[in-house]
Amino acid sequence: MVWSYQGDLPATGTVLWSLSAADRGGNNAVQLGYKTLDGNQIAYFTFAGAKQQNLSGAPDVSVPGQIAAVLPSAAVAALGSEWHWKAVVNVDAEDVDRCPN
């Protein structure tokens, strides 16, 4: 998944980029998250079934204006063939952007 943005990222504070996905019935859900503090990665994870799984590595931030992260295939498979999603960017505990809308 790729989060796209314009402008500069905050140099201080926390920023959370998240993708929340759920199966058609809403019974299975997963969150993919990437969190920074003062511009440095502090978390890269999936969260499902009340359990956080920390992911190794880091999202690809080599392209200006984009953060590319991978939702593990097991998490996608658990959602089935039809699922819906939303993405949110949160800065210092306040949602500042979302998609869709």
C-alpha positions in Angstrom: 0.0 0.0 0.0 1.2 3.5 -0.7 0.3 6.6 1.4 0.9 9.8 -0.7 1.3 13.2 0.8 2.2 16.8 -0.1 4.5 19.1 1.7 6.9 18.4 4.5 6.3 15.9 7.3 6.4 17.2 10.8 10.0 17.3 12.2 8.7 16.9 15.8 5.9 15.0 17.5 4.2 11.7 16.5 2.8 10.8 13.1 0.8 7.6 12.5 0.0 6.4 9.0 -2.6 3.6 9.2 -4.6 1.4 6.9 -7.6 -0.3 8.5 -9.2 -3.2 6.5 -12.1 -5.5 7.2 -13.8 -8.4 5.5 -17.3 -7.9 3.9 -19.1 -8.9 7.1 -16.8 -6.9 9.4 -15.8 -10.1 11.3 -12.1 -10.0 10.4 -10.2 -6.8 10.6 -6.5 -5.8 10.4 -4.6 -2.5 10.8 -1.3 -1.8 9.2 0.6 1.0 10.9 3.7 3.1 10.6 4.5 5.5 13.4 7.3 8.1 13.7 8.4 10.3 16.6 10.4 13.4 15.8 10.9 12.0 12.3 12.3 8.6 13.4 10.5 5.3 13.0 9.2 3.9 16.3 6.7 1.3 15.1 5.8 -0.7 12.0 3.1 -3.2 12.7 -0.1 -5.0 12.0 -2.8 -5.3 14.6 -5.5 -7.9 14.4 -7.5 -9.9 16.9 -6.3 -7.7 19.8 -2.7 -8.6 19.0 0.0 -6.4 17.6 2.7 -8.0 15.3 5.8 -5.9 14.9 7.1 -6.1 11.3 10.8 -6.2 10.5 12.3 -3.5 8.4 10.7 -0.3 7.4 8.3 1.1 4.8 10.0 2.5 1.7 10.3 6.2 1.9 12.7 6.7 -1.0 10.2 8.4 -3.2 9.4 12.0 -2.2 5.7 12.3 -1.2 5.2 8.6 -0.7 5.4 5.9 2.0 5.1 2.4 0.7 4.3 -0.4 3.2 3.5 -4.0 2.8 0.5 -5.7 4.4 1.6 -9.3 5.0 -0.1 -11.9 2.8 -1.5 -13.8 5.7 -3.3 -10.7 6.9 -4.8 -10.1 3.4 -5.8 -13.8 3.1 -7.7 -13.5 6.4 -9.9 -10.8 4.8 -11.2 -13.0 2.0 -11.9 -12.0 -1.5 -14.1 -9.0 -0.7 -13.0 -6.4 1.8 -13.2 -2.7 2.5 -10.6 -0.2 3.8 -9.8 3.3 5.1 -6.6 5.1 5.6 -5.9 7.8 8.2 -2.9 10.1 8.9 -2.8 11.1 12.6 -0.4 13.8 13.9 0.0 14.2 17.6 -3.2 12.2 18.4 -5.4 14.2 15.9 -6.6 12.8 12.6 -5.5 15.2 9.9 -6.4 13.3 6.7 -8.3 10.3 5.7 -9.2 8.3 2.5 -11.7 7.7 1.3 -13.0 11.2 1.9 
